[in-house]
Amino acid sequence: MRADTVGQVKPTLHPGDHPYMTGAFAPNYTEYNATELEVIGEIPRRLNGVYLRNTQNPVHQPLGTYHVFDGDGMLHMLSFQNGKAEYRNRFLRTKGFMEEQAAGHALYAGLIDKPSLAQRPGWGARGGLKDTSATDVIVHAGAALTTFYQCGEPYCFDARTLDPLGVADWGEHVLPDNGISAHPKVCPRTGDLLFFNYSKTAPYMHYGEVDRNNQLVYYVPVPLPGPRLPHDMVFTEHFAILNDFPLHWDEALLPQGKHKLIYREDQPARFAVVPRRNAPQTGVRWFEASPTYVLHWLNAWEEGDELVLHGYHQKTPMPKLGYDNTGNTLGPERYGPTLYEWRLNLATGAVKERRLDERHLEFGMINCRHWGRPYRYSYNMIAHPSSFLFDGVMRYDHTTGASAQYLFGEGRFGSESPMAPCFDATEEDDGYVVSFVSDMNTDRSECVVLNARNLAAGPVARIMLPHRISSGTHSCWADASEIDESKWAGLA
């Protein structure tokens, strides 16, 4: 392995025994370019693209109580080409990150702190927060785009080198409404970026589209009855589906600057069906279903008069026993996320729903070429009990209900694991599942490459990284055809 140090950040953090600053969550401070990586097995030559993962890496001692989602962003990238792989990692040098670097200490409050604790005005739907851009990553218009779950600016990076490309200039048009949330989607047929945002002021939510040339071409309000906390969205050929779930801030306390979560189990889950910019229909339609919260969606498509949605329905969105808001109670047995289906009938307004599987699963991925249309296979993360870590990945066949899984092993924790279709694939599951795995037994990290059709067979390749990387949140796969330097126009 050849690993060149290209940057290093000096921390002021004193982690002590904090569960989300130590162990599998211990932050990284060194930036590498690594080539000639050690490989156990053989890297498939039909993989040509990049695996990107976003992580939280706290640099400075928090002003108050640290939450697992407060850390500074760091992108990790493994580039595949002609049976070889290269690794890079870079801090996401957002405006807030650079301000704190200049100051030499924290300036922003954390998720569960009072906003008044911050020494700088914060971002998004929760004032006082630093826009770390550390939640999600996706490739659009030829570049990697990172986003923040409480809304912020759209930061862009070279998807192969991770060089910063600045904030997308279309972001200026949506910043007054808190920018954009995490979990934008890219339509594989149009190349459009579909996004939403949310705030504490009316109309409380917007939906927008950025075309394949990185131009904002559609931006409309989606009025809500009050401030809400949506996290993800889904789309079909003609519609984007947003949500109004009964888990949100206590509106009575917001005027006092208090952000307390409440779950109103007497209120329905509501779905906003928003026509996409080229759809023949107009106007937002609302549908009601049984109360729940959905953190992440898998997919949606149109089937006759129905919109079919697949996502992770939570049985207990607000656990009553042993719950705290520090991030220490993120285990699946607390919330009970399971694969679930909703069918919204556009002709009658009726909603049908059913549970697809009883197992606790989350952070699922599909072959993204099938986003917005019928699909068969999903690749779901198997959560570690009582912790925000992943023990394995399970392939689920939505046609037969059959499943197969791969467990990373004792003391080994994986990442959100995208399905990477082969560049010449003609079938949905012709490809590989990739995951960064941190081994606490050896204090090392690697990328495992699994045959998407046979996860149980184990890795066809294990690619060793120069350091053990911190656990984090979201990831993506982008084929080399999606990464095109000529499409970087429009980036500030």
DOLO-776475 format. One line per field, with one value per residue (C-alpha): residue in three letters; residue number from 1; x, y, z. Coordinates in steps of 0.1 Angstrom, whole numbers, plus 5000, padded with zeros to 4 digits. Example, Ala and Ser with C-alpha at 12.3 -4.5 7.8 and 13.67 -1.06 7.14 Angstrom:
2
residuo <- (Ala / Ser)
num <- (1 / 2)
x <- (5123 / 5137)
y <- (4955 / 4989)
z <- (5078 / 5071)
END
This chain:
492
residuo <- (Met / Arg / Ala / Asp / Thr / Val / Gly / Gln / Val / Lys / Pro / Thr / Leu / His / Pro / Gly / Asp / His / Pro / Tyr / Met / Thr / Gly / Ala / Phe / Ala / Pro / Asn / Tyr / Thr / Glu / Tyr / Asn / Ala / Thr / Glu / Leu / Glu / Val / Ile / Gly / Glu / Ile / Pro / Arg / Arg / Leu / Asn / Gly / Val / Tyr / Leu / Arg / Asn / Thr / Gln / Asn / Pro / Val / His / Gln / Pro / Leu / Gly / Thr / Tyr / His / Val / Phe / Asp / Gly / Asp / Gly / Met / Leu / His / Met / Leu / Ser / Phe / Gln / Asn / Gly / Lys / Ala / Glu / Tyr / Arg / Asn / Arg / Phe / Leu / Arg / Thr / Lys / Gly / Phe / Met / Glu / Glu / Gln / Ala / Ala / Gly / His / Ala / Leu / Tyr / Ala / Gly / Leu / Ile / Asp / Lys / Pro / Ser / Leu / Ala / Gln / Arg / Pro / Gly / Trp / Gly / Ala / Arg / Gly / Gly / Leu / Lys / Asp / Thr / Ser / Ala / Thr / Asp / Val / Ile / Val / His / Ala / Gly / Ala / Ala / Leu / Thr / Thr / Phe / Tyr / Gln / Cys / Gly / Glu / Pro / Tyr / Cys / Phe / Asp / Ala / Arg / Thr / Leu / Asp / Pro / Leu / Gly / Val / Ala / Asp / Trp / Gly / Glu / His / Val / Leu / Pro / Asp / Asn / Gly / Ile / Ser / Ala / His / Pro / Lys / Val / Cys / Pro / Arg / Thr / Gly / Asp / Leu / Leu / Phe / Phe / Asn / Tyr / Ser / Lys / Thr / Ala / Pro / Tyr / Met / His / Tyr / Gly / Glu / Val / Asp / Arg / Asn / Asn / Gln / Leu / Val / Tyr / Tyr / Val / Pro / Val / Pro / Leu / Pro / Gly / Pro / Arg / Leu / Pro / His / Asp / Met / Val / Phe / Thr / Glu / His / Phe / Ala / Ile / Leu / Asn / Asp / Phe / Pro / Leu / His / Trp / Asp / Glu / Ala / Leu / Leu / Pro / Gln / Gly / Lys / His / Lys / Leu / Ile / Tyr / Arg / Glu / Asp / Gln / Pro / Ala / Arg / Phe / Ala / Val / Val / Pro / Arg / Arg / Asn / Ala / Pro / Gln / Thr / Gly / Val / Arg / Trp / Phe / Glu / Ala / Ser / Pro / Thr / Tyr / Val / Leu / His / Trp / Leu / Asn / Ala / Trp / Glu / Glu / Gly / Asp / Glu / Leu / Val / Leu / His / Gly / Tyr / His / Gln / Lys / Thr / Pro / Met / Pro / Lys / Leu / Gly / Tyr / Asp / Asn / Thr / Gly / Asn / Thr / Leu / Gly / Pro / Glu / Arg / Tyr / Gly / Pro / Thr / Leu / Tyr / Glu / Trp / Arg / Leu / Asn / Leu / Ala / Thr / Gly / Ala / Val / Lys / Glu / Arg / Arg / Leu / Asp / Glu / Arg / His / Leu / Glu / Phe / Gly / Met / Ile / Asn / Cys / Arg / His / Trp / Gly / Arg / Pro / Tyr / Arg / Tyr / Ser / Tyr / Asn / Met / Ile / Ala / His / Pro / Ser / Ser / Phe / Leu / Phe / Asp / Gly / Val / Met / Arg / Tyr / Asp / His / Thr / Thr / Gly / Ala / Ser / Ala / Gln / Tyr / Leu / Phe / Gly / Glu / Gly / Arg / Phe / Gly / Ser / Glu / Ser / Pro / Met / Ala / Pro / Cys / Phe / Asp / Ala / Thr / Glu / Glu / Asp / Asp / Gly / Tyr / Val / Val / Ser / Phe / Val / Ser / Asp / Met / Asn / Thr / Asp / Arg / Ser / Glu / Cys / Val / Val / Leu / Asn / Ala / Arg / Asn / Leu / Ala / Ala / Gly / Pro / Val / Ala / Arg / Ile / Met / Leu / Pro / His / Arg / Ile / Ser / Ser / Gly / Thr / His / Ser / Cys / Trp / Ala / Asp / Ala / Ser / Glu / Ile / Asp / Glu / Ser / Lys / Trp / Ala / Gly / Leu / Ala)
num <- (1 / 2 / 3 / 4 / 5 / 6 / 7 / 8 / 9 / 10 / 11 / 12 / 13 / 14 / 15 / 16 / 17 / 18 / 19 / 20 / 21 / 22 / 23 / 24 / 25 / 26 / 27 / 28 / 29 / 30 / 31 / 32 / 33 / 34 / 35 / 36 / 37 / 38 / 39 / 40 / 41 / 42 / 43 / 44 / 45 / 46 / 47 / 48 / 49 / 50 / 51 / 52 / 53 / 54 / 55 / 56 / 57 / 58 / 59 / 60 / 61 / 62 / 63 / 64 / 65 / 66 / 67 / 68 / 69 / 70 / 71 / 72 / 73 / 74 / 75 / 76 / 77 / 78 / 79 / 80 / 81 / 82 / 83 / 84 / 85 / 86 / 87 / 88 / 89 / 90 / 91 / 92 / 93 / 94 / 95 / 96 / 97 / 98 / 99 / 100 / 101 / 102 / 103 / 104 / 105 / 106 / 107 / 108 / 109 / 110 / 111 / 112 / 113 / 114 / 115 / 116 / 117 / 118 / 119 / 120 / 121 / 122 / 123 / 124 / 125 / 126 / 127 / 128 / 129 / 130 / 131 / 132 / 133 / 134 / 135 / 136 / 137 / 138 / 139 / 140 / 141 / 142 / 143 / 144 / 145 / 146 / 147 / 148 / 149 / 150 / 151 / 152 / 153 / 154 / 155 / 156 / 157 / 158 / 159 / 160 / 161 / 162 / 163 / 164 / 165 / 166 / 167 / 168 / 169 / 170 / 171 / 172 / 173 / 174 / 175 / 176 / 177 / 178 / 179 / 180 / 181 / 182 / 183 / 184 / 185 / 186 / 187 / 188 / 189 / 190 / 191 / 192 / 193 / 194 / 195 / 196 / 197 / 198 / 199 / 200 / 201 / 202 / 203 / 204 / 205 / 206 / 207 / 208 / 209 / 210 / 211 / 212 / 213 / 214 / 215 / 216 / 217 / 218 / 219 / 220 / 221 / 222 / 223 / 224 / 225 / 226 / 227 / 228 / 229 / 230 / 231 / 232 / 233 / 234 / 235 / 236 / 237 / 238 / 239 / 240 / 241 / 242 / 243 / 244 / 245 / 246 / 247 / 248 / 249 / 250 / 251 / 252 / 253 / 254 / 255 / 256 / 257 / 258 / 259 / 260 / 261 / 262 / 263 / 264 / 265 / 266 / 267 / 268 / 269 / 270 / 271 / 272 / 273 / 274 / 275 / 276 / 277 / 278 / 279 / 280 / 281 / 282 / 283 / 284 / 285 / 286 / 287 / 288 / 289 / 290 / 291 / 292 / 293 / 294 / 295 / 296 / 297 / 298 / 299 / 300 / 301 / 302 / 303 / 304 / 305 / 306 / 307 / 308 / 309 / 310 / 311 / 312 / 313 / 314 / 315 / 316 / 317 / 318 / 319 / 320 / 321 / 322 / 323 / 324 / 325 / 326 / 327 / 328 / 329 / 330 / 331 / 332 / 333 / 334 / 335 / 336 / 337 / 338 / 339 / 340 / 341 / 342 / 343 / 344 / 345 / 346 / 347 / 348 / 349 / 350 / 351 / 352 / 353 / 354 / 355 / 356 / 357 / 358 / 359 / 360 / 361 / 362 / 363 / 364 / 365 / 366 / 367 / 368 / 369 / 370 / 371 / 372 / 373 / 374 / 375 / 376 / 377 / 378 / 379 / 380 / 381 / 382 / 383 / 384 / 385 / 386 / 387 / 388 / 389 / 390 / 391 / 392 / 393 / 394 / 395 / 396 / 397 / 398 / 399 / 400 / 401 / 402 / 403 / 404 / 405 / 406 / 407 / 408 / 409 / 410 / 411 / 412 / 413 / 414 / 415 / 416 / 417 / 418 / 419 / 420 / 421 / 422 / 423 / 424 / 425 / 426 / 427 / 428 / 429 / 430 / 431 / 432 / 433 / 434 / 435 / 436 / 437 / 438 / 439 / 440 / 441 / 442 / 443 / 444 / 445 / 446 / 447 / 448 / 449 / 450 / 451 / 452 / 453 / 454 / 455 / 456 / 457 / 458 / 459 / 460 / 461 / 462 / 463 / 464 / 465 / 466 / 467 / 468 / 469 / 470 / 471 / 472 / 473 / 474 / 475 / 476 / 477 / 478 / 479 / 480 / 481 / 482 / 483 / 484 / 485 / 486 / 487 / 488 / 489 / 490 / 491 / 492)
x <- (5000 / 5011 / 4994 / 5004 / 4993 / 4978 / 4963 / 4959 / 4936 / 4946 / 4917 / 4908 / 4885 / 4887 / 4865 / 4869 / 4846 / 4818 / 4802 / 4801 / 4836 / 4854 / 4855 / 4839 / 4831 / 4866 / 4871 / 4897 / 4920 / 4944 / 4936 / 4951 / 4956 / 4962 / 4971 / 4984 / 4960 / 4963 / 4936 / 4924 / 4906 / 4901 / 4884 / 4858 / 4868 / 4831 / 4830 / 4838 / 4829 / 4831 / 4818 / 4814 / 4806 / 4799 / 4809 / 4808 / 4843 / 4841 / 4872 / 4866 / 4853 / 4815 / 4801 / 4774 / 4763 / 4775 / 4751 / 4762 / 4751 / 4770 / 4804 / 4822 / 4818 / 4844 / 4840 / 4856 / 4860 / 4870 / 4874 / 4872 / 4886 / 4899 / 4902 / 4921 / 4910 / 4922 / 4912 / 4909 / 4893 / 4888 / 4872 / 4842 / 4854 / 4821 / 4818 / 4811 / 4841 / 4864 / 4851 / 4859 / 4893 / 4901 / 4888 / 4905 / 4874 / 4837 / 4814 / 4781 / 4757 / 4748 / 4715 / 4703 / 4718 / 4699 / 4705 / 4715 / 4747 / 4760 / 4785 / 4774 / 4739 / 4733 / 4717 / 4685 / 4654 / 4672 / 4689 / 4724 / 4735 / 4766 / 4760 / 4785 / 4771 / 4779 / 4747 / 4743 / 4762 / 4750 / 4764 / 4746 / 4756 / 4790 / 4800 / 4795 / 4769 / 4769 / 4739 / 4729 / 4698 / 4686 / 4689 / 4719 / 4739 / 4745 / 4783 / 4799 / 4831 / 4850 / 4837 / 4871 / 4896 / 4873 / 4886 / 4861 / 4841 / 4822 / 4785 / 4762 / 4751 / 4715 / 4717 / 4714 / 4678 / 4667 / 4689 / 4662 / 4641 / 4669 / 4687 / 4681 / 4676 / 4696 / 4683 / 4679 / 4674 / 4686 / 4662 / 4681 / 4660 / 4661 / 4692 / 4672 / 4681 / 4649 / 4651 / 4631 / 4636 / 4618 / 4618 / 4600 / 4583 / 4554 / 4549 / 4573 / 4584 / 4594 / 4601 / 4625 / 4643 / 4677 / 4683 / 4712 / 4730 / 4729 / 4702 / 4673 / 4643 / 4614 / 4607 / 4573 / 4559 / 4544 / 4524 / 4522 / 4501 / 4532 / 4569 / 4577 / 4608 / 4608 / 4640 / 4637 / 4617 / 4608 / 4596 / 4580 / 4580 / 4555 / 4554 / 4576 / 4562 / 4570 / 4556 / 4540 / 4545 / 4531 / 4566 / 4579 / 4588 / 4563 / 4549 / 4539 / 4575 / 4591 / 4584 / 4605 / 4634 / 4629 / 4631 / 4613 / 4602 / 4566 / 4548 / 4510 / 4498 / 4463 / 4473 / 4477 / 4508 / 4503 / 4518 / 4521 / 4520 / 4537 / 4537 / 4571 / 4579 / 4570 / 4540 / 4506 / 4489 / 4490 / 4486 / 4496 / 4474 / 4474 / 4468 / 4464 / 4476 / 4481 / 4504 / 4542 / 4575 / 4597 / 4633 / 4643 / 4626 / 4635 / 4616 / 4583 / 4566 / 4533 / 4511 / 4478 / 4460 / 4482 / 4515 / 4534 / 4558 / 4583 / 4601 / 4609 / 4578 / 4586 / 4564 / 4574 / 4586 / 4589 / 4599 / 4584 / 4608 / 4645 / 4645 / 4669 / 4678 / 4716 / 4718 / 4724 / 4691 / 4692 / 4690 / 4664 / 4645 / 4636 / 4619 / 4610 / 4618 / 4605 / 4600 / 4565 / 4543 / 4518 / 4496 / 4481 / 4451 / 4450 / 4415 / 4398 / 4421 / 4422 / 4454 / 4463 / 4492 / 4509 / 4541 / 4564 / 4587 / 4589 / 4627 / 4642 / 4660 / 4670 / 4693 / 4683 / 4697 / 4685 / 4700 / 4696 / 4689 / 4655 / 4646 / 4611 / 4600 / 4593 / 4621 / 4627 / 4657 / 4667 / 4699 / 4691 / 4714 / 4711 / 4715 / 4736 / 4714 / 4711 / 4736 / 4740 / 4762 / 4756 / 4763 / 4755 / 4735 / 4704 / 4692 / 4654 / 4635 / 4603 / 4587 / 4591 / 4599 / 4632 / 4662 / 4699 / 4724 / 4761 / 4773 / 4805 / 4817 / 4821 / 4835 / 4832 / 4808 / 4798 / 4785 / 4754 / 4760 / 4749 / 4743 / 4768 / 4756 / 4782 / 4787 / 4774 / 4746 / 4714 / 4696 / 4687 / 4709 / 4739 / 4765 / 4780 / 4773 / 4801 / 4806 / 4834 / 4839 / 4857 / 4873 / 4876 / 4897 / 4925 / 4919 / 4917 / 4892 / 4886 / 4860 / 4842 / 4829 / 4800 / 4783 / 4748 / 4733 / 4750 / 4758 / 4761 / 4792 / 4812 / 4834 / 4849 / 4874 / 4885 / 4904 / 4925 / 4924 / 4953 / 4934 / 4903 / 4875 / 4848 / 4813 / 4789 / 4756 / 4750 / 4768 / 4762 / 4776 / 4781 / 4790 / 4819 / 4795 / 4778 / 4811 / 4817 / 4840 / 4821 / 4791 / 4807 / 4795 / 4772 / 4793 / 4803)
y <- (5000 / 5035 / 5061 / 5097 / 5122 / 5152 / 5170 / 5169 / 5188 / 5195 / 5187 / 5203 / 5174 / 5156 / 5125 / 5108 / 5077 / 5093 / 5064 / 5085 / 5099 / 5067 / 5031 / 5027 / 5064 / 5076 / 5105 / 5107 / 5137 / 5127 / 5130 / 5104 / 5096 / 5058 / 5037 / 5002 / 4990 / 4955 / 4933 / 4899 / 4883 / 4901 / 4934 / 4929 / 4945 / 4952 / 4978 / 5012 / 5041 / 5055 / 5045 / 5076 / 5077 / 5106 / 5105 / 5127 / 5136 / 5160 / 5183 / 5207 / 5202 / 5207 / 5238 / 5216 / 5180 / 5161 / 5142 / 5116 / 5138 / 5169 / 5160 / 5177 / 5161 / 5138 / 5121 / 5088 / 5077 / 5044 / 5047 / 5015 / 5012 / 4982 / 4959 / 4984 / 5008 / 5040 / 5056 / 5092 / 5110 / 5147 / 5170 / 5189 / 5224 / 5241 / 5277 / 5267 / 5243 / 5270 / 5296 / 5271 / 5263 / 5300 / 5304 / 5273 / 5261 / 5254 / 5282 / 5264 / 5246 / 5209 / 5193 / 5190 / 5222 / 5255 / 5276 / 5305 / 5285 / 5291 / 5319 / 5321 / 5321 / 5286 / 5269 / 5252 / 5243 / 5242 / 5275 / 5274 / 5243 / 5243 / 5232 / 5203 / 5188 / 5155 / 5136 / 5125 / 5123 / 5119 / 5125 / 5149 / 5169 / 5152 / 5161 / 5148 / 5168 / 5167 / 5178 / 5183 / 5167 / 5199 / 5218 / 5238 / 5247 / 5223 / 5217 / 5202 / 5181 / 5164 / 5128 / 5112 / 5136 / 5151 / 5185 / 5212 / 5229 / 5253 / 5258 / 5252 / 5287 / 5276 / 5272 / 5310 / 5309 / 5284 / 5296 / 5320 / 5289 / 5271 / 5257 / 5220 / 5189 / 5158 / 5130 / 5147 / 5122 / 5120 / 5107 / 5082 / 5090 / 5128 / 5135 / 5160 / 5165 / 5164 / 5180 / 5195 / 5218 / 5226 / 5254 / 5270 / 5296 / 5293 / 5276 / 5253 / 5232 / 5235 / 5211 / 5218 / 5204 / 5211 / 5199 / 5179 / 5211 / 5222 / 5249 / 5254 / 5249 / 5242 / 5254 / 5253 / 5256 / 5226 / 5242 / 5224 / 5232 / 5240 / 5232 / 5195 / 5173 / 5154 / 5135 / 5118 / 5118 / 5094 / 5099 / 5083 / 5092 / 5120 / 5128 / 5135 / 5123 / 5143 / 5138 / 5153 / 5128 / 5132 / 5132 / 5168 / 5196 / 5207 / 5239 / 5253 / 5254 / 5267 / 5304 / 5298 / 5286 / 5250 / 5221 / 5192 / 5162 / 5150 / 5122 / 5127 / 5092 / 5105 / 5122 / 5104 / 5101 / 5124 / 5121 / 5151 / 5140 / 5168 / 5168 / 5170 / 5198 / 5180 / 5162 / 5169 / 5172 / 5203 / 5210 / 5191 / 5163 / 5149 / 5113 / 5100 / 5067 / 5052 / 5072 / 5064 / 5079 / 5070 / 5079 / 5064 / 5054 / 5026 / 5034 / 5043 / 5038 / 5042 / 5012 / 5020 / 5045 / 5038 / 5052 / 5024 / 5034 / 5012 / 5024 / 5017 / 5020 / 5026 / 5007 / 5030 / 5064 / 5078 / 5051 / 5057 / 5036 / 5044 / 5070 / 5100 / 5124 / 5122 / 5096 / 5068 / 5051 / 5046 / 5008 / 4991 / 4975 / 5010 / 5021 / 4988 / 4999 / 4973 / 4970 / 4984 / 4993 / 5021 / 5023 / 5057 / 5056 / 5087 / 5080 / 5073 / 5090 / 5057 / 5044 / 5007 / 4996 / 4964 / 4952 / 4933 / 4918 / 4917 / 4920 / 4952 / 4967 / 5002 / 5022 / 5002 / 5007 / 4995 / 4995 / 5033 / 5028 / 5015 / 5046 / 5058 / 5026 / 4989 / 4970 / 4936 / 4936 / 4958 / 4956 / 4964 / 4971 / 4948 / 4970 / 4963 / 4960 / 4992 / 5011 / 5032 / 5005 / 4979 / 4942 / 4930 / 4935 / 4916 / 4911 / 4910 / 4898 / 4918 / 4894 / 4861 / 4874 / 4854 / 4868 / 4862 / 4880 / 4886 / 4894 / 4914 / 4894 / 4899 / 4934 / 4944 / 4971 / 4981 / 5012 / 5019 / 4995 / 5006 / 4982 / 4990 / 4977 / 4966 / 4991 / 4966 / 4951 / 4941 / 4927 / 4945 / 4924 / 4921 / 4939 / 4941 / 4955 / 4975 / 4985 / 5001 / 4979 / 4989 / 4960 / 4968 / 4936 / 4947 / 4985 / 4986 / 4993 / 4978 / 4978 / 4945 / 4938 / 4913 / 4896 / 4912 / 4878 / 4858 / 4878 / 4847 / 4836 / 4864 / 4890 / 4885 / 4912 / 4928 / 4961 / 4974 / 5011 / 5031 / 5037 / 5028 / 5051 / 5065 / 5052 / 5076 / 5079 / 5078 / 5067 / 5063 / 5045 / 5064 / 5048 / 5064 / 5075 / 5098 / 5117 / 5142 / 5172 / 5191 / 5193 / 5212 / 5245 / 5264 / 5258 / 5289)
z <- (5000 / 4992 / 5015 / 5012 / 5039 / 5022 / 5052 / 5089 / 5113 / 5149 / 5173 / 5206 / 5214 / 5247 / 5241 / 5275 / 5273 / 5253 / 5233 / 5201 / 5202 / 5209 / 5197 / 5163 / 5164 / 5171 / 5146 / 5119 / 5115 / 5088 / 5051 / 5027 / 4991 / 4990 / 4960 / 4955 / 4981 / 4996 / 4982 / 4994 / 4965 / 4932 / 4924 / 4897 / 4864 / 4856 / 4885 / 4872 / 4895 / 4930 / 4964 / 4986 / 5023 / 5046 / 5083 / 5114 / 5128 / 5157 / 5158 / 5187 / 5222 / 5221 / 5238 / 5254 / 5251 / 5220 / 5198 / 5173 / 5144 / 5155 / 5141 / 5113 / 5079 / 5062 / 5029 / 5022 / 4986 / 4970 / 4932 / 4911 / 4876 / 4856 / 4886 / 4907 / 4935 / 4950 / 4984 / 4995 / 5024 / 5030 / 5056 / 5043 / 5047 / 5050 / 5061 / 5097 / 5097 / 5084 / 5110 / 5138 / 5123 / 5124 / 5159 / 5172 / 5191 / 5187 / 5178 / 5173 / 5195 / 5192 / 5183 / 5219 / 5232 / 5235 / 5204 / 5227 / 5236 / 5201 / 5195 / 5159 / 5143 / 5131 / 5101 / 5091 / 5108 / 5142 / 5149 / 5164 / 5145 / 5123 / 5087 / 5086 / 5054 / 5071 / 5066 / 5030 / 4997 / 4961 / 4926 / 4904 / 4873 / 4874 / 4909 / 4945 / 4965 / 5003 / 5025 / 5061 / 5077 / 5094 / 5061 / 5048 / 5017 / 4987 / 4988 / 4957 / 4953 / 4925 / 4929 / 4921 / 4938 / 4965 / 4956 / 4968 / 4940 / 4963 / 4969 / 4939 / 4928 / 4926 / 4964 / 4967 / 4956 / 4983 / 5012 / 5025 / 5031 / 5049 / 5018 / 5012 / 5034 / 5032 / 5010 / 4976 / 4948 / 4912 / 4886 / 4865 / 4834 / 4834 / 4854 / 4876 / 4912 / 4933 / 4967 / 4996 / 5026 / 5058 / 5083 / 5113 / 5092 / 5068 / 5044 / 5063 / 5034 / 4997 / 4968 / 4940 / 4910 / 4895 / 4860 / 4847 / 4838 / 4874 / 4869 / 4894 / 4871 / 4896 / 4931 / 4948 / 4983 / 5000 / 5029 / 5062 / 5093 / 5113 / 5117 / 5110 / 5109 / 5076 / 5068 / 5034 / 5002 / 4974 / 4938 / 4908 / 4871 / 4876 / 4913 / 4943 / 4977 / 5008 / 5043 / 5074 / 5102 / 5137 / 5152 / 5154 / 5177 / 5204 / 5188 / 5222 / 5233 / 5201 / 5210 / 5242 / 5220 / 5232 / 5207 / 5224 / 5203 / 5207 / 5190 / 5185 / 5180 / 5176 / 5143 / 5110 / 5088 / 5059 / 5024 / 5000 / 4964 / 4945 / 4906 / 4891 / 4868 / 4836 / 4850 / 4834 / 4868 / 4890 / 4927 / 4958 / 4970 / 5005 / 5016 / 5052 / 5067 / 5102 / 5124 / 5123 / 5114 / 5084 / 5086 / 5053 / 5021 / 4996 / 4964 / 4949 / 4915 / 4896 / 4892 / 4874 / 4896 / 4926 / 4938 / 4956 / 4984 / 5002 / 5033 / 5070 / 5091 / 5128 / 5153 / 5182 / 5168 / 5203 / 5228 / 5262 / 5283 / 5286 / 5258 / 5258 / 5230 / 5231 / 5204 / 5229 / 5222 / 5185 / 5186 / 5164 / 5193 / 5204 / 5172 / 5154 / 5118 / 5094 / 5056 / 5048 / 5018 / 5013 / 4982 / 4975 / 4951 / 4930 / 4917 / 4951 / 4976 / 4996 / 5012 / 5017 / 5038 / 5049 / 5066 / 5042 / 5068 / 5106 / 5110 / 5122 / 5092 / 5080 / 5057 / 5027 / 4992 / 4958 / 4923 / 4918 / 4881 / 4893 / 4914 / 4906 / 4889 / 4898 / 4913 / 4929 / 4953 / 4982 / 5003 / 5039 / 5069 / 5099 / 5129 / 5160 / 5191 / 5211 / 5190 / 5158 / 5141 / 5114 / 5119 / 5083 / 5051 / 5040 / 5004 / 5003 / 4972 / 4971 / 4946 / 4966 / 5001 / 5001 / 5018 / 5022 / 5044 / 5051 / 5086 / 5089 / 5120 / 5157 / 5164 / 5128 / 5117 / 5082 / 5064 / 5045 / 5016 / 4981 / 4953 / 4925 / 4891 / 4867 / 4839 / 4813 / 4835 / 4818 / 4849 / 4881 / 4904 / 4881 / 4903 / 4937 / 4972 / 4986 / 5023 / 5043 / 5074 / 5106 / 5125 / 5161 / 5167 / 5144 / 5145 / 5107 / 5080 / 5047 / 5019 / 5013 / 4978 / 4978 / 4948 / 4949 / 4938 / 4965 / 4997 / 5018 / 4998 / 5014 / 4998 / 4964 / 4974 / 5006 / 5000 / 5030 / 5039 / 5054 / 5087 / 5106 / 5096 / 5119 / 5117 / 5099 / 5081 / 5044 / 5012 / 4975 / 4944 / 4912 / 4879 / 4860 / 4833 / 4859 / 4866 / 4838 / 4842 / 4815 / 4837 / 4865 / 4850 / 4874 / 4905 / 4924)
END
